Every structure is written in C-alpha cells, then in structure tokens.
Amino acid sequence: MASDPGGGSAHWLARAMQELGYPCTASEAAFKGLLKQFPGRIDEATVAEALGLMARTVRGLEPDGLGLSATLAAVLSDGPPAAPLGEAGSATWNVAVVVDVTKARSPGLAWRRVAEGLDHDGFLVPEPAGLGILTTAFRRATGESLPISALVGRLWSNAAGQLSLLAAATVAPPDAVPWDASPRRVAPLEGLVSGASAAGTANGCWLSVDLLAVLCQLADAGQAGPVRSLLEAGPGKACREVLLCSLGALRAAGDTDWGALERLLWSSLLPPFLTGHANSGLVLRRLWDSNPAALLKGMGLWAGGDIGRVARLVDLLAQLGVLHAALEVAPLELSLDLADAAARRELLGATLDGWLAERLARQGGGLVRPVARYLEARMAAAPTPPPQLPLDQGRAPPPQLACETAACLLRGLHAHVACGGGADLASEVSRAQAHAVVAYPGAEALLAAAAAVPAAGSSGGPFSSDVEEEANMHFHSIYSENRPVEEVVEQMRRFKVSGNARQVEVFRCMVHNLLDEFRFFPNYPDKELSVTAALFGRLVAANLFSGMALGVALQCLLTAVSEPTDSKLFRFGLGALVQFRGDLTRWPAFCAGAAPHAARIRSVDSAVADALERALQQQRAAAAATGGSGGSGGEGDGKQRGGSGMADMSSANGGAGGAGGGDGGVEQQQQPQQQQQQQQQQQQQQQQQQQHHQQHPLPPPPQQQRQASSSGPGTGQGSSGNKAAGGRKGGDGGDGGGGGGGPGTMTITDSVGGSGTGEALNKLLQSNVAQAAALSTLNEKPPVVSLSTTINNETLESAERNLRDFKAPPDTAMDKVSFIMNNLSKNNLAAKSKDLAALVIVPGYVEWFANYLTVKRAAQEPNHHLLYMELLETMGDKALVKSVLRTTYYYASALLESDRAITQTNERTLIKQLGTWLGLQTFARNKPVLVVDMDLKAMIRDAYQRGRMIAVLPFVQKVLEGCKGSKVFKATNPMVHGILALLAEVHGMEHL
C-alpha cells in the first residue's frame, strides 16, 4: 500500500489507486474506504494526480492474477460483503464515484487549480478516451468543461504530457473542449469553396491562435517531431486554410521573428495559395489584413528572387489591390523584385528608376547602402532555379538580376548621390557600378549610361549651347508674361513626342533645368515662384515628367510641403499641388509621403487637403476590398482560373486589371546574358546535342543520356532550360492546384467504355483490368502536399536542359506569353490565340512554345488540359501540334526513366499528368500512340521486369483515359484491346 500523506509522499492517492486498480472506484463504499486510510484534507494537487492516473490508464490496467486487489478493495469498503468487484463495472475507472466522494470529503476544492495541477510528472493522455475521463470529471465537479486555459494558457513543465492532451483535444467532439472560449481566436473563414469548412474542423480548434502558439512553444521545448506529426496528420490535410490564417494572427502586425516551426509552417502552407488554390483570394486577403509583413516575408521566401515567381506575386497583389502598399511594407529585396516585375507589367505607375528615385528621396540616404549591397549580391548570383521547400533547408541562392534591371537601379542610385548623397554613399554606388561591369560583360555602354546621370535626375544633359538657349527662351516667355503657362506646357507635350530630334532635346533640356533649379526656388521673387509652381504642377498633371525625372519631381514637392507654411518653398509646393490635386490617386506613394503634412496643408488650402484625404481614403478602400473591376489598360480579362475566387482588381495607379491567377503557371526565366555564359561553359555538349537533333527529332532515351553524360539529372549548370520554358516548379495537389493526378482510382472501364462494347469484355474490364490499373497505387499515398514537400520537377528540368535545339524568344516576348497564358480563358480564347500566334508562330518560336506549353503548363496544370487543347486547335498551326506531341513523348520518357519515379510520389504525379496530356493529344483526337513513338505494351513488360510498375501503370491508365468518348479507340479497338489484355494478364499474376 502507498505511503500516507504524513509519510512525505505527494502521490499517495494515485499510487494507492494504481495498486488497487479499477475495483477501488467500482462503488462509493470502496472509494470511501480507500480515502479513510489517509485522513486529512485532500488538496488540489492530489486530485490532479489521481485524475492524471485515470486518464493515463483508462483501459488495460492489468489486475493481479490472484484477485488480491479486488479483495483488498472489498476489505476497505464500508459496505457489506458482496460479489467480487472485478466481476462488474471494473473495466475502467468510475469517474462519478471518484468526483462525488472527493467533493464530499473536501468540498472546498478549487477545481481550476486542479486543472492547473495536471501539469505534473507522469501525466499523459495516450488516447482520446483519457480526455473523456478529464472532461467528465470536471463537468460533474463544476458543471463546466475543462478550462481552456489549462490546455493552452501556458507552456507546461511536462511538455510531452501537454502535447498528448492537446492531441486528444484537437480531435475531441465539439462539446468536449470549449475551444470557442480561447482568448485569441480568428473568425471562421466564411465563403470557402471545394468543401472546405469555415471552422476547419467540427470543434473549431484550429481557429484558436492560443493552440498554435503553445504548439510552437512545445516545438521549441523539444517536441518538434511530435508537433509536426500532429499538424501534418490533422490540419495540414483537413484545413490548411484555417491553419494558415491562425498562423497569420499568431504574432502582432509587423512581427516576423519566426521560430523554426513557424518558418516551416509558412514555407509549407503558403505556396499552394500562391499557385492558384481555389481559396487563394479569401486566405490571402485574411493574411494581408492580419499581418501584411508576415505574408510578404512568406512570399519572399517562396519566390527566392525567381523572376517567374515574383511576377506571380505581382499579379496576386494587384488582384488584392495592395500592390503599392506591399512595395512599402515588403523587405527591401522583395520590394525591389516586385517593383521590377510591376514595372514590366506597367503596374508600377512609373519606371523602375523613377520609382526608386522617389523612394530614395523619401527615405533618405539610409536606403542607398542596402540597395547597393542588394545589387552587388544579386549581380554576382549564379543563375539557378528557385529553392525547394522547406525553405530553411539547402535554399538555393537567388538568380542573377537582369542587366536592364541592374542598370535601372544603378541609375537611380547615381541620381540620388549626385543630388548630394555624400562621399561614403558615392563610394558604395561606385563599387556596385564596378561589380556590374564585371557581372555583365558586353553591357558596358548600358552601364556607363546609367552612371552618366545629371544631378537633377532627369534623363538628359549636358546640352549644346543652342539647345540651352532655346530652352531658356521658352522659360523667359513665361516669366515675361508673353505666353501663358498652358501654351508652353502644350508645346512641351508636342516636343516630347516629336519626331524631330532637336525638339526632343529641347524638351529634355527644359525638364532638366527646371528640376536642377529647385535648389534656388527659395530665392525666387514671389511672382516668378508662383509661375514656376504652376508650370511645375501642370507638367506633373500632363505626365510630362517620366521615369526618374518623375520621382525627382515628386520628391521636390514632398520636400516643399514639409517646410514651414510661411516659407517660399512651401508656397511653391502648394501651388504645384493645386494644379493636379484631382489626380493625386495616380501617385499612391506620393500621397503616403504627403499624409504627415496634411494638417499643415489644410491650414493654408483646405481644398488640396481634402483632395489628399480623398486619395488616401481610396487607397485604404482598395486595400480593404477583396475584389473589383479590372483596370482600363490591362491585357486580358483577368479572370481567375482554378476557382480561386479572386476577382480582377485594377491597380492603385489605374493600370491594368490583375492578371488571372491560374493553377500555378508561374514562369521562370533567365536573361540572355546568363544563357550566353552557360552556353560558353557547355559548348561541347551543346554541339553534340545539336548534331544529334539534326538527325533525330528528339534526343535519345533518357537512359542512354545518363550513360553518355557525366552529370545526372539536376546536377548541371543548365538553367538555360528554365529560360526556354519560362516556367515554375511544382504546384500543389490541392483544390484547384496543379498536382491533381490523384492515386489512379478511375478504372480503365470508365476511361474507355462506350457504346458497342461487348458484354464479356466489359465484365473483364470491370473485374480485373480496372483493378490492374489501380494496382500500382495500393501502396501509394495520394499526391497531397505535406508540410515539408511540394511537387519536384527536377527530372523534368534536367531533361529540358538536353532539349535545347530551339530558338528562344526575347525576354519581353516571354513575359507577354506568360501574361497571356495566365489570363487565358474560354471567353477570350480566340483573341489570345491570335496574340500568341503573333508572338511565337510568326517569328519562328514554335519549338520553344511547344516546350513551354508542355513543361510549364500541361505537366503541372491538369485542370487546364482541355483549355490548352482548345488553344492548340484555335491557333491551327500543324507544326505546333506536331511539336507539342513530340515534346510530350520526350518528357514522358524522361520522367518514366527517372530513378525518382520509383521513390517519390510527386514525381509520379507529373508522370500521370503528362499521361493525361498525351491521351488528349492522341486517343481523344482519334489518333493512335504509334509504336515508333512510344510502345505502351513493351513499356508495361519492361516495367514488370525492372520493377517499375508503380510508375508505368498509372501513366498508361492516364493515357487510356483519352479513349473515353473516342469514336475509334474504344475497348474493342485492337490496339486498346491488346493493352487492356496485357494489363489483365499482369493483374492475374500472383504476389505482384
């Protein structure tokens, strides 16, 4: 028998109960008899120990073989002798007896302290029934549930015990644990599609931010493995949306100091919603509203500087209406990447150098050094594909900046330093300039032009004396009142777009001189200052400042309105603002910079202040909206594919409507300079491959390639293939995502059955052949993206590097193709097909587009296969159709020969999606899969001999799905019948 309380043991009741077993709680008499052996008050810690024992041993507590525990319990009982207690009611603990007798013995127990006392050594809940013991005890004792604060209010000293309790609580019925009483809890996600629950689970536990917070603490306390398993098995599969939104609310807005588990969750949960998930719009909006900085940090980690992924982020942020706000909040590296991509899509409202000049002027010289160091790091980076998840393991460096982008950023830095940045900053910029010359050989002229920027930040100067004289003549005509300001502005507009080189030079000289003269404005007489302010403002309103000159001009105005209201510079700034106060919404960054000076402006001119306030309100309204109409200048209708639910929204500067989201069509491109360097490094290999392609339409089988090549898949420098295809790495297998091949559950009967099929053959298909098609998936997990994996198309890209005998279009054409494909829908198919034909067919880029469509679209976007087939038919180019088919054969063979096809589910997902794509091009169009291209029967026999059935059978099944609805290739067709018969034979083999 356990020691009594007076003997110094703190566990006397729990030990006695464990020794006596279930019979000691079979009746009140038995339990009272036990308690009588230990006189005195029963405290909360003792009761917590007893409840912990009961939760840990809810079943399976072995009685002694001689029945001594039951006999001893009977002896202790106050009641008369009865039947042995073990015969009835002793299969588990009697919670009601324990609670009632304990309350009678110690009526003043504080049951909340009992709940806190569950944190003791040895506490463990090995199964959900143990939680039932605890919840039943507290309801009987207090009439209320187990306090939620006991579960998630703090980190226990017994971390393993707390985690076991939470694991049981997360799967408990809704009435078991009061999750709705959690102090920090996100609102349900109303409006989710694809069967997702607004609360995530029936009990709504994953809406509790406190639950996620304590799980992160447990992971840091040595329970990382069990916590990760809990998340993967539960919300990682059932309610990723809710878990991600709770993660977004975990920290205060702006706090991105993540722990290891938080980083893993962000890197695993966020990517599917960046690549076309059906619930992307709702989830991203919620994340932006709760913690924009965290969302942007996660986006930056996913993008890794890859141009295709950054372009995808620009589209998403534009659709949310927060692109310009994101540029201000995002980390500097991501902000610069986003600005570059936005400028290419004309969503920035300015050129990249103009945007940078405005930001540098607003934030001061403190930004020059980080931008210069960003340039040095990114110019020296090797051109590599984007990183694989998880992002904190072996993350690849970002790709090298495009030469044009580097030149724009350098131009902005030089302009700022020329305006008085200081010697130390000038040294930083000069060093970045020197790095650029080394990083971009052959671009010396472009880089030299970036460094030769006049102090005022315009794009001109120095100018010839006659040009200067004419420019000064126009200014003199204004100040002498010989000509009104409007007339001179209209003349400058004509000069800017004139075909006369001298007139363009005069315009540039006038802009340069006006900006350069800003430093002398405080010394101007009142009349000349007023005229200059009117001219300055009219030029802004008429969009005659462009590029970096616009950034400098707006910064001049910000500087002016920040001065005291009685200063000349303030009067100049206010006079210029009056000229374009109705157009302030076109410059959201300027409005944000002027907002702190709104009160000062209102004290002098309330009309301008009201206009500024309206512009700021429109920006806030746009950021709060979840959808809207497309902008007037956008290309395409901006319709989201894959059911993402995000409506098209115009950008804050009135630009194009957001590009359609798609299922993950994120393009990965490289710049011509990088491709040239790689081709020089691999010149001999390229020459050998080109000689082979002249004799054969496709490279040799992948197996032969591996034997002939010294580098295996994914080991070479061949990221030039990424440029050729312009695509992204894997999508998600979730709703609306790009992974969805499924485990092969569709039977071949469903795929090829049709009218005219014989009854006997149909029975054969239903009983045996359909099972054969699914045979390889018996031990295969569904292609659901876990918390640490995503589709890995490394083999696809490795094979792509060997297929480089086609001519790739310029970067601008690649961007346009990507944009068109992202916005493609049935409604605009005819128009977009013409645009694509003009970009890829007429210039002779058919082979490149066939490769792009196969690798970066069809292989990773199964939901759009039919749309892409309609696109090929609408474009009507026979050479393109043949090239796409030939390319599909090649990549299917490459994937099937890959070693990863046997070991990785995600690799097999790509194989199945290529199989579907091949079936649509052949059987579905009443065309055969010729033996000379791909012998399906021989492939099955070879797979059986080599143990590769797990990869080949699902592929063949997906190809045969193209027979469904075919007029030629029905089940009775000799070709199809032969394949099905072989599958049936394989299925009949024992121990397969």
N, C-alpha and C positions, 0 to 999 in steps of 0.2 A: 504493500500500500504506500502511496505517495506520502511524503512528509507533510505535516500540517503547517499552517501559516506561521505558527510560532517557531517552527524549526528553521525558518530562514529561507524557505523555498517560495519563489514568486509564481510558480506554475502548479501549485498543489492541486487545484481543481481539474485542470486539463490533464495532468498526469494520472489522477485517480480515474477520470472518465476513460482515458485511453486504456488503462489496465483492466477496468471492468467491462468496457465495450458497450455496445448498444443496449444491453439489458438494463443498465443503470438508469436509462431515461425512458424505459418502457411504461412506467407509471409514475404518478406524483409521489406515491409512497416510497418507491425505490429511490428516486432522486432526493427526496427529503431525508431519507435515511443516510444517503451519502453526505449531504451537507451537514448533518448533525455531528459527523465525525470531526468537523472543522468549525468549532464555534467562533463567533465573531462576525463582523461585518464583511460582506463580500464587496470588494471595490471594483471600479470600472476596468482596471487592467486585468483582473482575474476573469471577469466575464468575457472580455475581449479574447483572452487566451482560450477560454472554453469554446467560444464561437469559432475561433480560428481552427481549433482541432476538428470541430464538427464539419466545417467547410472543407477541410483537407481530407477527411476520412468519411465522406458522405456515403460511400459504399466500399465493400471489400475489406473492412476491418475484421481480421480473422479471429474467431473465438478460440479459446484453448480447447484442446481435444477432450478433456475430462469434464468440461462444463463447469469448472470452478468459478468462472466469472459470474455466470448466472446464479450459481448457488450463493456466492458471496453477496450479490446484489439482493437476493431474496432474504438473506440473513439481516442485511442492513435495513430492509424495508420495515416500515411501521405496521403494515397490514398483516392479515393472517396468511398462513402458508397457502400457496396457490400453485398452479401448474408452472413448470419451469418457464422462466421469462423468455428464453430463447425460442420458444415454440411459436410465438405470435408477436407481431409488432416490433421485432428486434432486428429487422433487415437494415435499418438505418437509425439515425438519431430522431427522437421525438422532440421537435423544436418547441411545440406548445408546452410540453411538460417543463423543459428547461427554463423557458421565459417566465411561465406563471409561478413556478416555485422560487425562482431567483427574485422576481419582483416582490413576492410575499416576504421573502427573507430580508431583502434590502430595498424597501420601497423608495428610497431617496436616490437611487442610481441616476446619474446624468448620462443618458444614452448617447448623447453627442460625443461625450468623452469616451464612451465605449467604442464608438465608430473610429475615433482617432487612435484608440488603442489597438486597432487591428494591425497597425504598423509595429509588429514585433517579430523577433527571430522565429523562424519556422513557419510563419504564415504563408499559405499557398492555396490557390484555388485551381486544382488540376483539371476541373471540368465545370461546365455551366451549372450543374446541379449544386455545386458548392456555393455559387452565388445565390441560388434559390434558398439555401439554408439561411444565409445572412439576411436577405430581403424579407423572408418570412418572419425571422426573429424580430427585426426592427418594426415591422408592421404590427406585430402582436404586442410589442412592448410600448410603442409610441403612437400607433395609428398612422404613421407616415413611413415613407420609403427610406432606404438607406441614404443618408445625407450625401449629396453630390460633392460637397467639399471634402469628404473623406476619401473620395476617389481621385479627384483632380485638383484639389485645393493646394497641394504642395507635393514636393518630391519626398517619398518615404526613405527612411534609412534602409528598409528592406526593399530594395528596388525590384528584385525578382518577384517578391510577393505582390507588390503593387501592380506590376505588369501582368501577372496572372489574373488578378482581379479585374483589371481593365479589359483583358482579352475576353473574359466571360461577360463583362458588362456590355461590350460592343455588339454582342450577338444576342443579348437578352431581349425578351419581349418588350413592347413599348411601355407597359405598366410596371416593369421590374425596377428600372433605374430612372430617376427624374432628370433626364438629360435636358429637358426644357428649362430646368432651374439653373443651368450653368450660367455663371455671371457673364462670361464673354461668349456670345453665340451669334453666328451670322444668320441672316434671314434666309429662308428657303428660296431656292432658285426657281421661281415660277416661270414657266414657258419653255422648259427643256423639252427637246424632241427625242426621237428614237427610243422611246420607252424609258428614258432616264427619270428618276424620281426627284422631285423638288427638294426633298429632305435627305436624299441619298439612300437611307435605309428606313425600315419601318419605325425604329426607335429614334431616328434623327440624331444619333450620337455624333456623327461626323460634322454636324453643324456647330458642335462645341469647340470653340477655339481653345478652351482650357484643356480639353482632352489632347489636342495636338501639341500644346505647349508642354504638358507633362511627359508626353511620349518623346519629345525632343530632349528633355532633361534626362529621361531614362536612357536614351541612346548615348548621351554623353557620360552617363554613370556606369557604362559597361554592358548595357543591354542592347547594343546597336543591332546585333544579329536578330534576336527575337522581335525587336520592334519592327525591323524591316520586314520580317516574315509576316507579322501581323498586318502591316499595311499592304503588302503585296496580295495576301490572301483575301483581304476584306475590301477596303475602299479602292485599292489600286485596280480592282477589276469591276466592282459594282458601282462605284460612284466617284469616278475621277473628278468630275466637275465640282462636286461639293467639297471634296478633299482639297482641291486646288484653291477654291475660294476661301476656305478656312485657313489655308496656308498664307494666302494674301493678307488676311486680317490678323495674322499672328503677331506681327510687330507694328509699332507705331509708324505712321506715314513718314517715309524718308529713311527709315532704319533698314539697312540691308546688310547688317553684320551677321551673316548667316553662320549657323553651326554646320557640322558635317551632314546631319540628317536633313536639314532644311535645304542645303545645296543639292543633295541627292534627289529630294522630292521635286524641287523646281526643275532640275535638269531632266527628270523623268516624266513629270506630269504635264509640263507646259508644252513641249514640242508638238503633240498631236493637235493642240488648239491653234498652233501657228501654221499648220499644214492642211487646213480645210476640214476640221471636225464639224459635225453638224451643229454643235452647240458653241462654236467658237465665239460668235458675236456676244451672246449673253455672258459667257465666262470672262472674256477679255474686258468687257465693259465693267463687270463687277470688280475685277482685279484692278483696273485703272482707277475706279472710284475709291478703293480701299487703300491702295499703296502703289502709286504710279512708279516710284523709284524702284521698288522690288520687281514689278513687272518688267520694266525696262532693263534691269540688270539680268533677269532671266532671259529676256530676248537677246541681249548682247552675248550672253554665254552660248546660247543656241546658234546665233549667227556666226560667231567667231571671225568676223570680218569678211566672210564669204559674200561675194557680190550678189549672188542669186538669192541667198537668204536675207540679206539686207534689203533687197528690192521687195521681197515678200513682206517684210516688216513695214516698209513704207506703205504698201498697199493696205495692210491691216490698220495701221494708224490713221491713214487718210479716211478709211471707211468709218472708223470710230470718231472722226472729226477732231483728233487730238494730235495731229502730226506736228504742228508748230509748238504746241505745249510740250510734246515729248522731246523736241530738239533742245528745249531749255532745261529739262529735268534729267535727261539721259546722261550717263557717264560720257566724258569728253570723247573717248574713242568711238563709242556708238553714235554719239551726236554727229560727229564728222562723217561717219559712214552713211548715216541716214540722210544728212544734208546732201551728200554727193549723189546718192541714188534719187532723192527727191528732185534735185536739180535736173537730172537726166530725164525725169518724167514730167518736168515743168510743173511740179507741185510745190516748189520752194518759194515761188513768188519773186525770185531773184536768181542770179547766177551764184555758183558756189563761192567765188571770190567776193562777190558783193555781200553775201550772207555773212561770210567770215569777217569781212571788214566791219560790218555793222556790229557784230558780236564783240570783236576785239575792241572797238571804240567804246562799247557799252561797259565791258568788264575790265578794261584797262590792260596794262602790260603784264599783269599776272597770268594772263592766258597765253601769251606769246611762247613762253618756255615750254609748257605742256604740249602745245600744238607742234612746236619744232621737234620735240622729242618723239611725239607720235609719228611725225613724218620720218624721222631717222629710223625708227623701229620698223615701220611698215614698208619703207623703201628697201630695206635690207632683207625683208622676209622672203622666204622661199615660196614659190607658187605651189601651194598644197591644197588638197581637198579639205572640206570643213571637218571639224572634230567629230568623233563618235561619242555617244553617251556611255556611261556617265561623264559629265564634263570635267570632273576633277581627277580623272584618271587618264594619263597619257594624252592630254589635249594637244592637238597639233597647233603650230603657230598660224596666225592669220596669213592670208595670201598677200602678195605684193600689191601695192597701190598701182592703179593705172597711172601712166606717165602724165596724162592730161590732168588727172585729179591732183597729183603732186604739184604740178605747175600752178594750178589754181590756188592751192593752199599757200604755196611759196609767194605767189603774187600778193595775196592778202597780208602775209607776214611782212614782206618788204614794204608794202604801202604803209602799214602801221608804224613800223620802225622809222620810216622816212619822215613821218609826222612828228618825230621826237620821242622815240621809244627808249633811248639810252644806249650807251656803248655796250653794256653787258647783253642786252637783248639783241642788238645788232650782231654781236658775236655768235649768239645762238642761231640766228637765222642764217648767217653766213655758213656756219658749219652744216646746217641742214641742206643748204644750197650745194655745198661741196659733195655731200653724200648723194644728192640727186644726180649730179654729173657722173658719178661712178656707177650708180644703180641703173641709169638709163643711157647706155652708150648709144650714140646716134641721135640723141634728142637735145644736143647742146643748144641749138637755135631756140627751141621752145623754152628751155630752162633759162637761157640768157634773157629772153623777152620777159619772163616772169620776174627776173631781178631788176630789169630796167623800168621800174615803175616810178612815175613822178611823185613828188611829195604830196600832192593833193589827193592822190589816189585815183585820178582819172586814168583813162586808157591812152592818153596822148602825151605829146611833148617829148623833147623840145620842138618848137615850131619855127618855121622860117620867118624872117622879118616881115615879109609882105602879108603872110597869114596873120601874124600878130597884129599888124596894122589894121587889117580889115576887121578882125575881131574887136579891137578897141574902138573902131569907128561905130560898130553897132551898139556897143555899150554907151558911147558918147551920145548917140542919137536918143537913147532913152533918158539919160540924165539931163540932157538939154531940152527935154520935152518935145523934141521934133517928131518922135514916133511913140505911140502908146506901147505899153508892155505886151499887150496881146498880139500886136503885129510882129514884134520881134520874136515872140515865142513861136508864132506860126511859121516865121521864116526859119527858125532853128529846126522846127519839125521837118520842113522840106529839105534842109541841108543834111539832116541826119540820114535820110533815106535816098538821097540824091545819087544818081549815077556819076555825077561829077566828083572826081577825087578831091579837087580843091575845095569844093563846098563842104564835103565831109570833114576835111582837115580844119576848115574854119569853125565848124560846129564843135569839134573836139577841142580846139583851142579855147573857145568861149567857155565850155564846161570846165576845162582845166583851170582857167584864170579865175572863174567865179569861185570855185572851191578853194583855190590857193589864196584867194583874197579874204577868206573867212577870218583869218587871224587879225586882220586890220579893221574888221567891222566895228569894234568898239570905238574907233577913232573917226568913223564916218559922221558927217553932218546929218541932222535929223531927216532932211528931205531925201538925200541920197540913200540913207539907210532904209527909209520906207520904200523907195523904188526898188532897191535891191531885194528887200524881203518879198515884195510882190513878185518880182521876177523869179526868185528862188522857189517860192511856193508854186507858181504856175508851171515851172519846169518839172517839179515833182508830180503835180496833178496830171500833166500831159505825158508822163512816162518818158521824159527825155533824158533823165538820169538812168543809166543802166549799169549792170554789172557792179564792179567795185565802186564806181562813182556814186551809185545809189546808196550803198552802205555808208560811204563817207558823208554824203549829203544828209542822210537821216541822222547820223551821229552828230553832225553840226547842229541840227535842230534840237536834239536831246541836250547837248551841251548848253545851247542858248536858253532853253526853258528852265534849266536848272539854276540859272543865275538869279540874283535878286530882281524883283519886279521893277525896280527903278533904274535898272541898268539898260544900256543901249542894246546889249546882246540879247536880253530877254525880249525887248520890244521887237527886235529883228525876228527872233524865233516865233513869237506870237503872230507877227504879221505874215510870216510864211505859212503858218498853220491855218490861218484863216482861208488861204487860197485852196486848200484841199481837205478841209475839215469833213466834208461829206464823204470822202473816200478813205477815211482812216482805217476801215476794216481791211483794206488791202495789205496793210503792214502790221500784222499782229505783234511781231517782236518790238516794233517801234512803240506801239500802244502800251505794251507791257513796260517798256522803259520809261514812258512818259507818265504812267499811272502815279508814281510817287509825287509828281509835281502837279497833280490835278487841282489840289486846293489852291496853289499859287496861281495857276492859270485862271481858276474861277474868280479869284479876287479881282482880276483885270477884265476878263472876257468870258462871261458865263456861257455864251453860245458855243465857243470852242470847247469848254469843259464839258458841256452837255454832249457834244458830238463824241468826245473821247470816252465818256462814260457809256454811251450807247455802243460804241465799238467794243469796249471791254465786256459789256453785258452779252453782246452777240457771241463773243468768243467763249464766254462761260457757258452760254446756252448750247453752243455747238459741242463743247466738250462734254456736257451732261447728256446730250441726246444719244440714242442708240441707233439711229438710222436717219435717213434723209434722202433728198433727191440728188442726183448726180450733178456735177458742175457743168457748165456750158461748154467748156473746152475739152472735155475728156474724150478719150478714144474708147469706143465700145460702150455697151450699155451698162457695164458694171455689175451685172447680175452674178450673184454668188452661186457657185456650183457646190454640189455635195450637201446642200441643205444646211448651210451654216447659219442661216437666219440673220445675217448681217446685211442690212440694206445699203445701197450705194449712197455715199455722202460726199458732198463737194468739200474741197479743202478750204482752209480759212482764207486763202488768198483768191478764192473764186476760180480756182483752176479745175482740172479735170476731175470728173467723178471717180470715186475709188475703183480700182481695178478689181475684177471678180476674184474671189478667193480661191476657188479650186480646191482639189483634194490634196494638194501638196505639190503642185507644179512649181517648184522653186528652182530657178535656173542658177547654175554655177558656171561662171565664165572666167576667162583669163584674158589678159591683154596681149596684143600682138607681140610686144617686146618679149614677154615671157615665153611665148610659143617659139619665137626665133631662137632664144637661148637654149631651150630644151632640144630643139631640132639639131642645133650645132653639137650638143653633147651626145646625141644618139644618132649621128649622121649615118654611120654604117648600118645600124639596124633599120633605119628608115629606108635606106636604099635597097636593102634586101627585101623588105616587105613590099616596096613599090614594084620591084621586078616580079615578085610573085603575083601581085594583084593584076599585073598586066596579062598574066597567063590564066588566072583563075578569077572568077567573080567574087570569091570570098577567101579569107585566109584558110590555112589548113586546120583540121580539127584541133580543139584546144589541147588534147593530149599530146599531139605532135608538137604543138607550140611550146609546151612545157619542156619537152625533151630537147628542142632546138634552142631554147632560150635559157640564159643563165640566171634569169631572175624570175621568181614565182609570181603569182598574182598579187598585185598590190605592193610590190617591192620596188618598182622602177620609179623613174622621175616623170613618168608620163602623164602629168596632169594636163598636158595639152589636149588630151581627150576630153577633159572636162569642158574645155572651151568649145570643142567641136560640138558637143551635145548640149552645152548650155544648161545643164540640169542640176538637180539636187540629189542628196542622199535620202534614203528611205523615208517613206511616210508612215503613218500609223495604220494599224489594222483595225482601228475602232470605227465608230459610226461616221460614215461619210469620209473616212480617211482612205489612205492609199494602200492599205495592206490586205484588203479583204478577200483573199482567195478562199479562206475557210479550210477546214480539215478534209475536204473532199467528200462531203456527205451526200451530194447529189449522185444518184445512181446512173449508170450508163443507160438503163432503160428509159429514165426520164429524159436523158440527153438526146437519144436517137430515135425514140419511139415515134411512130406516126401511122397514118393510115396505110393499109396494105401490109402490115407486118403480120407474119404467120403466128398462129396461136402458140405453137410449140416453141418457136424461137422466143416469143415474149415470155413464156414461162421460164425458159432457160435464163433469159436476161434477169428476170425478177428474182430468181432463186440463187443463182451462182455468180453471174457476171457482174451484177451490181455490187455484190459483196467483194468481188475481186478488185474492183476499182477503189473501194474503200479500205482494202486490206492493209495497205501501207500506212494508213492513218491510225491504226488501232493504238499504237504506242506513241502517237504524235500529238503534242499539245496544240490547241488552237492558236492561230497567229495573233495572240493578244500581246500588245506591248507591255512588258513588265516595268517595274520601277527602275530597271537598270539596263534595258535593251531597247533597240529600235531596229528597223529593217536595215540590214547591212548589205549594200550592193557593191561591196569591194570587188567581188569577182566580175560583176558586170562592167565596172570601170576599168578593171585590169584588162578584160577582153577588148574594151573600147580602145585602149591605147594601141592595140595591134591592128585596128581597122582605121588607118589614117591616110587612105589614098584619096580622100575627097578634099575639095576646096572649101574652106570655111569663110563665111561672110564677115564683114567688119563688125566691130563691137556694137555700133549703133543699130545695125540691122538685126543683130542677135537680141538686143533689148526690145526692139519693136516686135519681133516674132514672139518673144516671151510675153510681152504685154498682150498681144492679140490672143495667144493661147490661154492666158489667164482669164480673159474676158469672153471666151468663146461660149456660145450657147446656140440652141436650135433657132432662136429668133433672129440671130444675126449671122447665121452660118454663111449665107450667100455673100454678104458684104465682106465678111472676114476672109473667106476663101479667096476672093479677088485680091485682097490686101496681101495675103500670104503668097499668092502666086507671083505678085509683083516683086516680092522680097526674095523668094527662094527659087522659083522656077525660071523666070525670065533671066536673072543674072547667072544661072547655072549652078545653084547651090542645092540641087535635088538630093545628092548623096548625103550632104550634111543634114538636111531637114529629115530625111528618112532615118538617119541615125538618131537625131534629136527626138523625133516622134516616138521611136521605139524605146530608147533607153530612158529618157527623162519623162516621158508621158505614159505610154502604154504599159510599160513594165511596172510602173508604180502608181497608176491611177486606174484601177479596174472599173471603177464606176463610170468612167467616161469612154470606155472602149467603143460603144455604139456611136457616140458623138464623133469620135475620131474617124471611124469608118465612114460616116456620112461626110465628114470633111474631105476625105480622100475622093469619094465619089463626086462631090460637088466641085472639087478642084479639077477633076477629069484629066489628069496627066498620067498616061500609061507608064511612062518611065518612072514616075514617082511611086506608083503602085507596085511595080516590079522591084524597085529598090527597097521599099519598106518590107516586102515579103522576104527578099534575100537577106536583109539585115536581121529580121526576126529569126530566121533559121540559124544564122550565125550565133546570135547571142543565146538562143535556147540551147544550142550545142555547147557553148562555152559554160553555161551555168550547170548543165547536166553533167559535165565532166569535172566540175569543181569538187574538191575534197570537202568543202564546207556544205555541199548539198546533202551529205550524209549526216552531218553532225549538227547543223543549225536549221531550226525551223524557219527562221526569217529568210534564209537563202531559198528554201523550198517554196516559200510564199511567192517570191519573184518568179520562180520556175513555173508555178501554176498560173500566174498572171500572164506570163508570156505564152503559155499553152492556150489560154483563152483567146489571146490576141491572134495567135496563129490559126486557131479554129475559125475565127470570124473572117479571116482573110481567105481561107481555103474552103472547107466544107460548107460553111454558111453561105458562101457565094457560088456553091455548086462547082467548086474546083478541087481537084484531088491534092493530097500531100504526096508528091512524087517520091518514089524510092530514091532517085538520084539526089534529091534534096534532103530527105530525112526518112529513113526506113523505120517506121514505127514498130513493126513486128520484130525486126532484127534488134531494135533498141531494147525491147522487152526481154528477149532471150539473153542479150548481153548483160542486162541489168540483173537477171536471175543468176547468171554465172559469177558475176562480180560483186554480188551483194548490194546492189544499188537500187533495189525495187522501191525503197522508200521515197526516192526522188523521181523515178521514171514513171511509176504507175499513176500518181496524181497528175503528172504532166500529160500523159496520154489521155486520161479521163477528160481533162480540160479541153484538149484538142477535139475530142469526140463530141463535146458539148456543142460544137459548131454544126453538128449533124441535125440538131433539133430544128425542125421546120424546113430542112433541105428537101428539094424535090428529087435530088439524085442520090444523095448519100444517106439512105435510110438503113435500117438494121439489116435488110436483106441484100443490100449492095455487096458485091463480092469483096471489095476492099474492106469495108466496115465489118462485114461478117467474119472475115479472116482474123481481124484484130480482136473482135469480141470472142471468137472461139479460142484464140490463144490465151486471152485473159481468163476464160473459164477453165482452161486446162491448168493454168498456173494456180488458180484458186483451189483446184481439186488436189493439189499436192499436199502431202502430209508434212507437218512440222515446218511449214513455211513461215 
